[in-house]
Amino acid sequence: MKKGIHSTEFWLNLIGVLGGVVVASLGGSQWAAVAGAILSAVCGASYTAGRSVVKSRETLLKAAVASTQRSPGVEADIKKPSAD
């Protein structure tokens, strides 16, 4: 998995956040300031939520793979049935 800063998702989100800041600061009206702030907040929150989902799925997948792998020596602990 790529680091966040190397993903297209990160850069598109950054453009959205910066666009919101520009609209809020250069908009000239109170509504532009509110819309810019909302745009920045939504972009930041959606990126954070999306990244959290991806990281949690990756962690769960790694845990599932690790639990299915046998450690060395497990076979030695298993007793074979006797032919009695």
PDB file of N, CA, C and O in Angstrom:
ATOM      1  N   MET A   1       0.835  -1.180   0.000  1.00  0.00           N
ATOM      2  CA  MET A   1       0.000   0.000   0.000  1.00  0.00           C
ATOM      3  C   MET A   1       0.876   1.238   0.000  1.00  0.00           C
ATOM      4  O   MET A   1       1.898   1.296   0.683  1.00  0.00           O
ATOM      5  N   LYS A   2       0.464   2.218  -0.770  1.00  0.00           N
ATOM      6  CA  LYS A   2       1.204   3.472  -0.838  1.00  0.00           C
ATOM      7  C   LYS A   2       0.980   4.300   0.426  1.00  0.00           C
ATOM      8  O   LYS A   2      -0.053   4.189   1.087  1.00  0.00           O
ATOM      9  N   LYS A   3       1.958   5.119   0.742  1.00  0.00           N
ATOM     10  CA  LYS A   3       1.764   6.087   1.812  1.00  0.00           C
ATOM     11  C   LYS A   3       0.759   7.121   1.328  1.00  0.00           C
ATOM     12  O   LYS A   3       0.601   7.327   0.124  1.00  0.00           O
ATOM     13  N   GLY A   4       0.091   7.759   2.254  1.00  0.00           N
ATOM     14  CA  GLY A   4      -0.958   8.710   1.906  1.00  0.00           C
ATOM     15  C   GLY A   4      -0.510   9.818   0.984  1.00  0.00           C
ATOM     16  O   GLY A   4      -1.235  10.185   0.059  1.00  0.00           O
ATOM     17  N   ILE A   5       0.661  10.353   1.216  1.00  0.00           N
ATOM     18  CA  ILE A   5       1.136  11.488   0.430  1.00  0.00           C
ATOM     19  C   ILE A   5       1.458  11.101  -1.015  1.00  0.00           C
ATOM     20  O   ILE A   5       1.559  11.972  -1.879  1.00  0.00           O
ATOM     21  N   HIS A   6       1.615   9.832  -1.276  1.00  0.00           N
ATOM     22  CA  HIS A   6       1.917   9.368  -2.626  1.00  0.00           C
ATOM     23  C   HIS A   6       0.676   8.966  -3.410  1.00  0.00           C
ATOM     24  O   HIS A   6       0.789   8.483  -4.537  1.00  0.00           O
ATOM     25  N   SER A   7      -0.498   9.155  -2.836  1.00  0.00           N
ATOM     26  CA  SER A   7      -1.725   8.731  -3.511  1.00  0.00           C
ATOM     27  C   SER A   7      -2.400   9.903  -4.224  1.00  0.00           C
ATOM     28  O   SER A   7      -2.291  11.055  -3.804  1.00  0.00           O
ATOM     29  N   THR A   8      -3.087   9.585  -5.290  1.00  0.00           N
ATOM     30  CA  THR A   8      -3.850  10.590  -6.030  1.00  0.00           C
ATOM     31  C   THR A   8      -4.964  11.144  -5.147  1.00  0.00           C
ATOM     32  O   THR A   8      -5.301  12.325  -5.226  1.00  0.00           O
ATOM     33  N   GLU A   9      -5.523  10.294  -4.320  1.00  0.00           N
ATOM     34  CA  GLU A   9      -6.588  10.712  -3.413  1.00  0.00           C
ATOM     35  C   GLU A   9      -6.130  11.864  -2.511  1.00  0.00           C
ATOM     36  O   GLU A   9      -6.881  12.809  -2.274  1.00  0.00           O
ATOM     37  N   PHE A  10      -4.917  11.777  -2.022  1.00  0.00           N
ATOM     38  CA  PHE A  10      -4.377  12.827  -1.165  1.00  0.00           C
ATOM     39  C   PHE A  10      -4.282  14.151  -1.916  1.00  0.00           C
ATOM     40  O   PHE A  10      -4.694  15.192  -1.402  1.00  0.00           O
ATOM     41  N   TRP A  11      -3.742  14.111  -3.120  1.00  0.00           N
ATOM     42  CA  TRP A  11      -3.532  15.344  -3.877  1.00  0.00           C
ATOM     43  C   TRP A  11      -4.853  15.975  -4.310  1.00  0.00           C
ATOM     44  O   TRP A  11      -4.978  17.199  -4.300  1.00  0.00           O
ATOM     45  N   LEU A  12      -5.830  15.171  -4.687  1.00  0.00           N
ATOM     46  CA  LEU A  12      -7.148  15.718  -5.024  1.00  0.00           C
ATOM     47  C   LEU A  12      -7.810  16.326  -3.794  1.00  0.00           C
ATOM     48  O   LEU A  12      -8.468  17.362  -3.891  1.00  0.00           O
ATOM     49  N   ASN A  13      -7.642  15.697  -2.656  1.00  0.00           N
ATOM     50  CA  ASN A  13      -8.173  16.237  -1.417  1.00  0.00           C
ATOM     51  C   ASN A  13      -7.496  17.555  -1.067  1.00  0.00           C
ATOM     52  O   ASN A  13      -8.155  18.504  -0.642  1.00  0.00           O
ATOM     53  N   LEU A  14      -6.201  17.610  -1.242  1.00  0.00           N
ATOM     54  CA  LEU A  14      -5.462  18.839  -0.949  1.00  0.00           C
ATOM     55  C   LEU A  14      -5.939  19.988  -1.828  1.00  0.00           C
ATOM     56  O   LEU A  14      -6.064  21.121  -1.363  1.00  0.00           O
ATOM     57  N   ILE A  15      -6.203  19.697  -3.089  1.00  0.00           N
ATOM     58  CA  ILE A  15      -6.723  20.731  -3.993  1.00  0.00           C
ATOM     59  C   ILE A  15      -8.089  21.224  -3.498  1.00  0.00           C
ATOM     60  O   ILE A  15      -8.368  22.423  -3.526  1.00  0.00           O
ATOM     61  N   GLY A  16      -8.929  20.298  -3.047  1.00  0.00           N
ATOM     62  CA  GLY A  16     -10.233  20.688  -2.509  1.00  0.00           C
ATOM     63  C   GLY A  16     -10.129  21.551  -1.265  1.00  0.00           C
ATOM     64  O   GLY A  16     -10.843  22.545  -1.131  1.00  0.00           O
ATOM     65  N   VAL A  17      -9.251  21.177  -0.367  1.00  0.00           N
ATOM     66  CA  VAL A  17      -9.067  21.954   0.866  1.00  0.00           C
ATOM     67  C   VAL A  17      -8.530  23.338   0.538  1.00  0.00           C
ATOM     68  O   VAL A  17      -9.029  24.342   1.047  1.00  0.00           O
ATOM     69  N   LEU A  18      -7.507  23.391  -0.315  1.00  0.00           N
ATOM     70  CA  LEU A  18      -6.943  24.692  -0.685  1.00  0.00           C
ATOM     71  C   LEU A  18      -7.954  25.540  -1.453  1.00  0.00           C
ATOM     72  O   LEU A  18      -8.003  26.759  -1.282  1.00  0.00           O
ATOM     73  N   GLY A  19      -8.757  24.897  -2.297  1.00  0.00           N
ATOM     74  CA  GLY A  19      -9.814  25.628  -2.994  1.00  0.00           C
ATOM     75  C   GLY A  19     -10.812  26.228  -2.015  1.00  0.00           C
ATOM     76  O   GLY A  19     -11.260  27.360  -2.198  1.00  0.00           O
ATOM     77  N   GLY A  20     -11.156  25.488  -0.993  1.00  0.00           N
ATOM     78  CA  GLY A  20     -12.050  26.012   0.038  1.00  0.00           C
ATOM     79  C   GLY A  20     -11.456  27.182   0.782  1.00  0.00           C
ATOM     80  O   GLY A  20     -12.152  28.149   1.092  1.00  0.00           O
ATOM     81  N   VAL A  21     -10.170  27.099   1.070  1.00  0.00           N
ATOM     82  CA  VAL A  21      -9.490  28.211   1.752  1.00  0.00           C
ATOM     83  C   VAL A  21      -9.477  29.454   0.864  1.00  0.00           C
ATOM     84  O   VAL A  21      -9.716  30.561   1.346  1.00  0.00           O
ATOM     85  N   VAL A  22      -9.200  29.278  -0.424  1.00  0.00           N
ATOM     86  CA  VAL A  22      -9.175  30.411  -1.350  1.00  0.00           C
ATOM     87  C   VAL A  22     -10.562  31.034  -1.470  1.00  0.00           C
ATOM     88  O   VAL A  22     -10.698  32.257  -1.427  1.00  0.00           O
ATOM     89  N   VAL A  23     -11.586  30.207  -1.618  1.00  0.00           N
ATOM     90  CA  VAL A  23     -12.957  30.723  -1.711  1.00  0.00           C
ATOM     91  C   VAL A  23     -13.336  31.466  -0.435  1.00  0.00           C
ATOM     92  O   VAL A  23     -13.949  32.532  -0.492  1.00  0.00           O
ATOM     93  N   ALA A  24     -12.971  30.906   0.715  1.00  0.00           N
ATOM     94  CA  ALA A  24     -13.318  31.533   1.987  1.00  0.00           C
ATOM     95  C   ALA A  24     -12.608  32.871   2.180  1.00  0.00           C
ATOM     96  O   ALA A  24     -13.189  33.816   2.713  1.00  0.00           O
ATOM     97  N   SER A  25     -11.372  32.946   1.752  1.00  0.00           N
ATOM     98  CA  SER A  25     -10.611  34.166   2.010  1.00  0.00           C
ATOM     99  C   SER A  25     -10.789  35.238   0.926  1.00  0.00           C
ATOM    100  O   SER A  25     -10.715  36.429   1.226  1.00  0.00           O
ATOM    101  N   LEU A  26     -11.017  34.838  -0.303  1.00  0.00           N
ATOM    102  CA  LEU A  26     -11.115  35.806  -1.393  1.00  0.00           C
ATOM    103  C   LEU A  26     -12.524  35.964  -1.953  1.00  0.00           C
ATOM    104  O   LEU A  26     -12.727  36.695  -2.923  1.00  0.00           O
ATOM    105  N   GLY A  27     -13.486  35.294  -1.359  1.00  0.00           N
ATOM    106  CA  GLY A  27     -14.853  35.293  -1.871  1.00  0.00           C
ATOM    107  C   GLY A  27     -15.528  36.648  -1.839  1.00  0.00           C
ATOM    108  O   GLY A  27     -16.293  36.968  -2.750  1.00  0.00           O
ATOM    109  N   GLY A  28     -15.279  37.431  -0.852  1.00  0.00           N
ATOM    110  CA  GLY A  28     -15.846  38.765  -0.775  1.00  0.00           C
ATOM    111  C   GLY A  28     -17.189  38.838  -0.075  1.00  0.00           C
ATOM    112  O   GLY A  28     -17.675  39.938   0.188  1.00  0.00           O
ATOM    113  N   SER A  29     -17.795  37.726   0.230  1.00  0.00           N
ATOM    114  CA  SER A  29     -19.066  37.767   0.947  1.00  0.00           C
ATOM    115  C   SER A  29     -19.040  36.760   2.092  1.00  0.00           C
ATOM    116  O   SER A  29     -18.188  35.875   2.173  1.00  0.00           O
ATOM    117  N   GLN A  30     -20.009  36.943   2.959  1.00  0.00           N
ATOM    118  CA  GLN A  30     -20.093  36.041   4.102  1.00  0.00           C
ATOM    119  C   GLN A  30     -20.459  34.627   3.646  1.00  0.00           C
ATOM    120  O   GLN A  30     -19.982  33.654   4.230  1.00  0.00           O
ATOM    121  N   TRP A  31     -21.284  34.499   2.629  1.00  0.00           N
ATOM    122  CA  TRP A  31     -21.686  33.197   2.115  1.00  0.00           C
ATOM    123  C   TRP A  31     -20.507  32.459   1.483  1.00  0.00           C
ATOM    124  O   TRP A  31     -20.397  31.238   1.596  1.00  0.00           O
ATOM    125  N   ALA A  32     -19.640  33.201   0.826  1.00  0.00           N
ATOM    126  CA  ALA A  32     -18.451  32.571   0.246  1.00  0.00           C
ATOM    127  C   ALA A  32     -17.539  32.035   1.347  1.00  0.00           C
ATOM    128  O   ALA A  32     -16.948  30.965   1.204  1.00  0.00           O
ATOM    129  N   ALA A  33     -17.430  32.776   2.433  1.00  0.00           N
ATOM    130  CA  ALA A  33     -16.597  32.330   3.555  1.00  0.00           C
ATOM    131  C   ALA A  33     -17.169  31.048   4.165  1.00  0.00           C
ATOM    132  O   ALA A  33     -16.425  30.125   4.497  1.00  0.00           O
ATOM    133  N   VAL A  34     -18.476  31.001   4.308  1.00  0.00           N
ATOM    134  CA  VAL A  34     -19.120  29.809   4.870  1.00  0.00           C
ATOM    135  C   VAL A  34     -18.965  28.622   3.914  1.00  0.00           C
ATOM    136  O   VAL A  34     -18.639  27.513   4.337  1.00  0.00           O
ATOM    137  N   ALA A  35     -19.203  28.870   2.622  1.00  0.00           N
ATOM    138  CA  ALA A  35     -19.083  27.790   1.636  1.00  0.00           C
ATOM    139  C   ALA A  35     -17.648  27.273   1.560  1.00  0.00           C
ATOM    140  O   ALA A  35     -17.437  26.065   1.459  1.00  0.00           O
ATOM    141  N   GLY A  36     -16.670  28.158   1.605  1.00  0.00           N
ATOM    142  CA  GLY A  36     -15.268  27.739   1.587  1.00  0.00           C
ATOM    143  C   GLY A  36     -14.890  26.928   2.805  1.00  0.00           C
ATOM    144  O   GLY A  36     -14.159  25.943   2.703  1.00  0.00           O
ATOM    145  N   ALA A  37     -15.388  27.343   3.959  1.00  0.00           N
ATOM    146  CA  ALA A  37     -15.098  26.607   5.190  1.00  0.00           C
ATOM    147  C   ALA A  37     -15.733  25.223   5.138  1.00  0.00           C
ATOM    148  O   ALA A  37     -15.117  24.240   5.548  1.00  0.00           O
ATOM    149  N   ILE A  38     -16.950  25.145   4.643  1.00  0.00           N
ATOM    150  CA  ILE A  38     -17.626  23.847   4.538  1.00  0.00           C
ATOM    151  C   ILE A  38     -16.896  22.944   3.550  1.00  0.00           C
ATOM    152  O   ILE A  38     -16.710  21.757   3.818  1.00  0.00           O
ATOM    153  N   LEU A  39     -16.479  23.498   2.407  1.00  0.00           N
ATOM    154  CA  LEU A  39     -15.740  22.715   1.415  1.00  0.00           C
ATOM    155  C   LEU A  39     -14.454  22.147   2.009  1.00  0.00           C
ATOM    156  O   LEU A  39     -14.144  20.970   1.825  1.00  0.00           O
ATOM    157  N   SER A  40     -13.720  22.977   2.711  1.00  0.00           N
ATOM    158  CA  SER A  40     -12.470  22.508   3.326  1.00  0.00           C
ATOM    159  C   SER A  40     -12.731  21.429   4.371  1.00  0.00           C
ATOM    160  O   SER A  40     -12.017  20.429   4.431  1.00  0.00           O
ATOM    161  N   ALA A  41     -13.748  21.634   5.187  1.00  0.00           N
ATOM    162  CA  ALA A  41     -14.055  20.653   6.235  1.00  0.00           C
ATOM    163  C   ALA A  41     -14.506  19.321   5.642  1.00  0.00           C
ATOM    164  O   ALA A  41     -14.090  18.261   6.108  1.00  0.00           O
ATOM    165  N   VAL A  42     -15.350  19.370   4.625  1.00  0.00           N
ATOM    166  CA  VAL A  42     -15.843  18.134   4.013  1.00  0.00           C
ATOM    167  C   VAL A  42     -14.702  17.379   3.333  1.00  0.00           C
ATOM    168  O   VAL A  42     -14.606  16.158   3.453  1.00  0.00           O
ATOM    169  N   CYS A  43     -13.846  18.098   2.626  1.00  0.00           N
ATOM    170  CA  CYS A  43     -12.711  17.438   1.960  1.00  0.00           C
ATOM    171  C   CYS A  43     -11.778  16.783   2.980  1.00  0.00           C
ATOM    172  O   CYS A  43     -11.380  15.630   2.813  1.00  0.00           O
ATOM    173  N   GLY A  44     -11.436  17.513   4.021  1.00  0.00           N
ATOM    174  CA  GLY A  44     -10.556  16.961   5.049  1.00  0.00           C
ATOM    175  C   GLY A  44     -11.157  15.769   5.763  1.00  0.00           C
ATOM    176  O   GLY A  44     -10.477  14.772   6.000  1.00  0.00           O
ATOM    177  N   ALA A  45     -12.436  15.870   6.107  1.00  0.00           N
ATOM    178  CA  ALA A  45     -13.099  14.779   6.817  1.00  0.00           C
ATOM    179  C   ALA A  45     -13.266  13.540   5.933  1.00  0.00           C
ATOM    180  O   ALA A  45     -13.105  12.413   6.400  1.00  0.00           O
ATOM    181  N   SER A  46     -13.586  13.755   4.668  1.00  0.00           N
ATOM    182  CA  SER A  46     -13.777  12.598   3.787  1.00  0.00           C
ATOM    183  C   SER A  46     -12.458  11.871   3.535  1.00  0.00           C
ATOM    184  O   SER A  46     -12.435  10.643   3.452  1.00  0.00           O
ATOM    185  N   TYR A  47     -11.372  12.610   3.415  1.00  0.00           N
ATOM    186  CA  TYR A  47     -10.075  11.969   3.231  1.00  0.00           C
ATOM    187  C   TYR A  47      -9.702  11.169   4.478  1.00  0.00           C
ATOM    188  O   TYR A  47      -9.250  10.029   4.379  1.00  0.00           O
ATOM    189  N   THR A  48      -9.892  11.769   5.637  1.00  0.00           N
ATOM    190  CA  THR A  48      -9.560  11.087   6.885  1.00  0.00           C
ATOM    191  C   THR A  48     -10.392   9.821   7.060  1.00  0.00           C
ATOM    192  O   THR A  48      -9.866   8.773   7.435  1.00  0.00           O
ATOM    193  N   ALA A  49     -11.686   9.920   6.789  1.00  0.00           N
ATOM    194  CA  ALA A  49     -12.556   8.752   6.926  1.00  0.00           C
ATOM    195  C   ALA A  49     -12.179   7.663   5.923  1.00  0.00           C
ATOM    196  O   ALA A  49     -12.126   6.485   6.278  1.00  0.00           O
ATOM    197  N   GLY A  50     -11.921   8.045   4.689  1.00  0.00           N
ATOM    198  CA  GLY A  50     -11.550   7.063   3.671  1.00  0.00           C
ATOM    199  C   GLY A  50     -10.238   6.376   3.987  1.00  0.00           C
ATOM    200  O   GLY A  50     -10.105   5.164   3.816  1.00  0.00           O
ATOM    201  N   ARG A  51      -9.285   7.139   4.442  1.00  0.00           N
ATOM    202  CA  ARG A  51      -7.979   6.570   4.778  1.00  0.00           C
ATOM    203  C   ARG A  51      -8.088   5.629   5.975  1.00  0.00           C
ATOM    204  O   ARG A  51      -7.420   4.596   6.026  1.00  0.00           O
ATOM    205  N   SER A  52      -8.936   5.995   6.938  1.00  0.00           N
ATOM    206  CA  SER A  52      -9.142   5.137   8.107  1.00  0.00           C
ATOM    207  C   SER A  52      -9.735   3.791   7.709  1.00  0.00           C
ATOM    208  O   SER A  52      -9.337   2.751   8.234  1.00  0.00           O
ATOM    209  N   VAL A  53     -10.688   3.815   6.781  1.00  0.00           N
ATOM    210  CA  VAL A  53     -11.303   2.565   6.317  1.00  0.00           C
ATOM    211  C   VAL A  53     -10.260   1.695   5.630  1.00  0.00           C
ATOM    212  O   VAL A  53     -10.194   0.490   5.870  1.00  0.00           O
ATOM    213  N   VAL A  54      -9.448   2.305   4.778  1.00  0.00           N
ATOM    214  CA  VAL A  54      -8.421   1.551   4.052  1.00  0.00           C
ATOM    215  C   VAL A  54      -7.417   0.940   5.024  1.00  0.00           C
ATOM    216  O   VAL A  54      -7.054  -0.229   4.891  1.00  0.00           O
ATOM    217  N   LYS A  55      -6.974   1.717   5.987  1.00  0.00           N
ATOM    218  CA  LYS A  55      -5.983   1.217   6.948  1.00  0.00           C
ATOM    219  C   LYS A  55      -6.566   0.109   7.823  1.00  0.00           C
ATOM    220  O   LYS A  55      -5.877  -0.868   8.116  1.00  0.00           O
ATOM    221  N   SER A  56      -7.817   0.245   8.243  1.00  0.00           N
ATOM    222  CA  SER A  56      -8.405  -0.787   9.090  1.00  0.00           C
ATOM    223  C   SER A  56      -8.599  -2.084   8.309  1.00  0.00           C
ATOM    224  O   SER A  56      -8.396  -3.170   8.851  1.00  0.00           O
ATOM    225  N   ARG A  57      -8.990  -1.979   7.043  1.00  0.00           N
ATOM    226  CA  ARG A  57      -9.130  -3.191   6.226  1.00  0.00           C
ATOM    227  C   ARG A  57      -7.774  -3.862   6.015  1.00  0.00           C
ATOM    228  O   ARG A  57      -7.669  -5.088   6.039  1.00  0.00           O
ATOM    229  N   GLU A  58      -6.761  -3.063   5.814  1.00  0.00           N
ATOM    230  CA  GLU A  58      -5.424  -3.622   5.627  1.00  0.00           C
ATOM    231  C   GLU A  58      -4.963  -4.338   6.897  1.00  0.00           C
ATOM    232  O   GLU A  58      -4.374  -5.416   6.825  1.00  0.00           O
ATOM    233  N   THR A  59      -5.230  -3.745   8.043  1.00  0.00           N
ATOM    234  CA  THR A  59      -4.850  -4.351   9.314  1.00  0.00           C
ATOM    235  C   THR A  59      -5.609  -5.659   9.538  1.00  0.00           C
ATOM    236  O   THR A  59      -5.023  -6.650   9.975  1.00  0.00           O
ATOM    237  N   LEU A  60      -6.910  -5.663   9.240  1.00  0.00           N
ATOM    238  CA  LEU A  60      -7.697  -6.885   9.395  1.00  0.00           C
ATOM    239  C   LEU A  60      -7.221  -7.978   8.452  1.00  0.00           C
ATOM    240  O   LEU A  60      -7.168  -9.147   8.833  1.00  0.00           O
ATOM    241  N   LEU A  61      -6.877  -7.611   7.237  1.00  0.00           N
ATOM    242  CA  LEU A  61      -6.390  -8.589   6.274  1.00  0.00           C
ATOM    243  C   LEU A  61      -5.062  -9.190   6.735  1.00  0.00           C
ATOM    244  O   LEU A  61      -4.863 -10.402   6.644  1.00  0.00           O
ATOM    245  N   LYS A  62      -4.162  -8.353   7.224  1.00  0.00           N
ATOM    246  CA  LYS A  62      -2.881  -8.859   7.725  1.00  0.00           C
ATOM    247  C   LYS A  62      -3.090  -9.796   8.915  1.00  0.00           C
ATOM    248  O   LYS A  62      -2.408 -10.814   9.035  1.00  0.00           O
ATOM    249  N   ALA A  63      -4.034  -9.450   9.792  1.00  0.00           N
ATOM    250  CA  ALA A  63      -4.312 -10.305  10.952  1.00  0.00           C
ATOM    251  C   ALA A  63      -4.903 -11.640  10.510  1.00  0.00           C
ATOM    252  O   ALA A  63      -4.575 -12.685  11.072  1.00  0.00           O
ATOM    253  N   ALA A  64      -5.774 -11.603   9.505  1.00  0.00           N
ATOM    254  CA  ALA A  64      -6.373 -12.844   9.018  1.00  0.00           C
ATOM    255  C   ALA A  64      -5.325 -13.744   8.379  1.00  0.00           C
ATOM    256  O   ALA A  64      -5.340 -14.958   8.583  1.00  0.00           O
ATOM    257  N   VAL A  65      -4.425 -13.164   7.618  1.00  0.00           N
ATOM    258  CA  VAL A  65      -3.367 -13.945   6.983  1.00  0.00           C
ATOM    259  C   VAL A  65      -2.439 -14.523   8.039  1.00  0.00           C
ATOM    260  O   VAL A  65      -2.041 -15.684   7.952  1.00  0.00           O
ATOM    261  N   ALA A  66      -2.094 -13.718   9.034  1.00  0.00           N
ATOM    262  CA  ALA A  66      -1.200 -14.195  10.090  1.00  0.00           C
ATOM    263  C   ALA A  66      -1.835 -15.323  10.895  1.00  0.00           C
ATOM    264  O   ALA A  66      -1.137 -16.234  11.341  1.00  0.00           O
ATOM    265  N   SER A  67      -3.136 -15.271  11.082  1.00  0.00           N
ATOM    266  CA  SER A  67      -3.780 -16.312  11.878  1.00  0.00           C
ATOM    267  C   SER A  67      -3.898 -17.634  11.122  1.00  0.00           C
ATOM    268  O   SER A  67      -4.026 -18.691  11.740  1.00  0.00           O
ATOM    269  N   THR A  68      -3.855 -17.581   9.800  1.00  0.00           N
ATOM    270  CA  THR A  68      -3.958 -18.820   9.029  1.00  0.00           C
ATOM    271  C   THR A  68      -2.614 -19.493   8.818  1.00  0.00           C
ATOM    272  O   THR A  68      -2.555 -20.667   8.454  1.00  0.00           O
ATOM    273  N   GLN A  69      -1.548 -18.765   9.041  1.00  0.00           N
ATOM    274  CA  GLN A  69      -0.215 -19.348   8.858  1.00  0.00           C
ATOM    275  C   GLN A  69       0.162 -20.119  10.118  1.00  0.00           C
ATOM    276  O   GLN A  69      -0.086 -19.664  11.235  1.00  0.00           O
ATOM    277  N   ARG A  70       0.753 -21.271   9.929  1.00  0.00           N
ATOM    278  CA  ARG A  70       1.194 -22.069  11.074  1.00  0.00           C
ATOM    279  C   ARG A  70       2.608 -21.690  11.442  1.00  0.00           C
ATOM    280  O   ARG A  70       3.444 -21.407  10.584  1.00  0.00           O
ATOM    281  N   SER A  71       2.851 -21.690  12.711  1.00  0.00           N
ATOM    282  CA  SER A  71       4.210 -21.429  13.158  1.00  0.00           C
ATOM    283  C   SER A  71       4.993 -22.731  13.145  1.00  0.00           C
ATOM    284  O   SER A  71       4.407 -23.805  13.285  1.00  0.00           O
ATOM    285  N   PRO A  72       6.307 -22.654  12.980  1.00  0.00           N
ATOM    286  CA  PRO A  72       7.105 -23.875  12.958  1.00  0.00           C
ATOM    287  C   PRO A  72       7.013 -24.616  14.290  1.00  0.00           C
ATOM    288  O   PRO A  72       6.999 -23.997  15.354  1.00  0.00           O
ATOM    289  N   GLY A  73       6.951 -25.909  14.224  1.00  0.00           N
ATOM    290  CA  GLY A  73       6.903 -26.724  15.429  1.00  0.00           C
ATOM    291  C   GLY A  73       5.505 -27.107  15.852  1.00  0.00           C
ATOM    292  O   GLY A  73       5.336 -27.898  16.780  1.00  0.00           O
ATOM    293  N   VAL A  74       4.485 -26.555  15.182  1.00  0.00           N
ATOM    294  CA  VAL A  74       3.117 -26.893  15.551  1.00  0.00           C
ATOM    295  C   VAL A  74       2.843 -28.352  15.249  1.00  0.00           C
ATOM    296  O   VAL A  74       2.159 -29.035  16.012  1.00  0.00           O
ATOM    297  N   GLU A  75       3.372 -28.825  14.147  1.00  0.00           N
ATOM    298  CA  GLU A  75       3.158 -30.218  13.787  1.00  0.00           C
ATOM    299  C   GLU A  75       3.733 -31.165  14.835  1.00  0.00           C
ATOM    300  O   GLU A  75       3.184 -32.247  15.048  1.00  0.00           O
ATOM    301  N   ALA A  76       4.815 -30.787  15.485  1.00  0.00           N
ATOM    302  CA  ALA A  76       5.436 -31.640  16.486  1.00  0.00           C
ATOM    303  C   ALA A  76       4.549 -31.771  17.723  1.00  0.00           C
ATOM    304  O   ALA A  76       4.610 -32.781  18.423  1.00  0.00           O
ATOM    305  N   ASP A  77       3.728 -30.760  17.998  1.00  0.00           N
ATOM    306  CA  ASP A  77       2.859 -30.791  19.162  1.00  0.00           C
ATOM    307  C   ASP A  77       1.601 -31.627  18.927  1.00  0.00           C
ATOM    308  O   ASP A  77       0.945 -32.042  19.883  1.00  0.00           O
ATOM    309  N   ILE A  78       1.267 -31.871  17.684  1.00  0.00           N
ATOM    310  CA  ILE A  78       0.066 -32.638  17.369  1.00  0.00           C
ATOM    311  C   ILE A  78       0.406 -34.116  17.445  1.00  0.00           C
ATOM    312  O   ILE A  78       1.333 -34.592  16.790  1.00  0.00           O
ATOM    313  N   LYS A  79      -0.361 -34.832  18.254  1.00  0.00           N
ATOM    314  CA  LYS A  79      -0.090 -36.280  18.393  1.00  0.00           C
ATOM    315  C   LYS A  79      -0.869 -37.041  17.330  1.00  0.00           C
ATOM    316  O   LYS A  79      -2.053 -36.794  17.100  1.00  0.00           O
ATOM    317  N   LYS A  80      -0.192 -37.945  16.710  1.00  0.00           N
ATOM    318  CA  LYS A  80      -0.819 -38.775  15.686  1.00  0.00           C
ATOM    319  C   LYS A  80      -1.570 -39.900  16.379  1.00  0.00           C
ATOM    320  O   LYS A  80      -1.124 -40.414  17.404  1.00  0.00           O
ATOM    321  N   PRO A  81      -2.703 -40.278  15.819  1.00  0.00           N
ATOM    322  CA  PRO A  81      -3.449 -41.376  16.449  1.00  0.00           C
ATOM    323  C   PRO A  81      -2.668 -42.685  16.335  1.00  0.00           C
ATOM    324  O   PRO A  81      -2.013 -42.970  15.333  1.00  0.00           O
ATOM    325  N   SER A  82      -2.768 -43.442  17.378  1.00  0.00           N
ATOM    326  CA  SER A  82      -2.050 -44.717  17.382  1.00  0.00           C
ATOM    327  C   SER A  82      -2.858 -45.758  16.606  1.00  0.00           C
ATOM    328  O   SER A  82      -4.072 -45.627  16.453  1.00  0.00           O
ATOM    329  N   ALA A  83      -2.181 -46.775  16.128  1.00  0.00           N
ATOM    330  CA  ALA A  83      -2.819 -47.828  15.341  1.00  0.00           C
ATOM    331  C   ALA A  83      -3.308 -48.969  16.224  1.00  0.00           C
ATOM    332  O   ALA A  83      -3.458 -50.086  15.729  1.00  0.00           O
ATOM    333  N   ASP A  84      -3.558 -48.741  17.487  1.00  0.00           N
ATOM    334  CA  ASP A  84      -3.971 -49.797  18.431  1.00  0.00           C
ATOM    335  C   ASP A  84      -5.307 -50.343  18.086  1.00  0.00           C
ATOM    336  O   ASP A  84      -5.805 -51.235  18.773  1.00  0.00           O
TER     337      ASP A  84
END
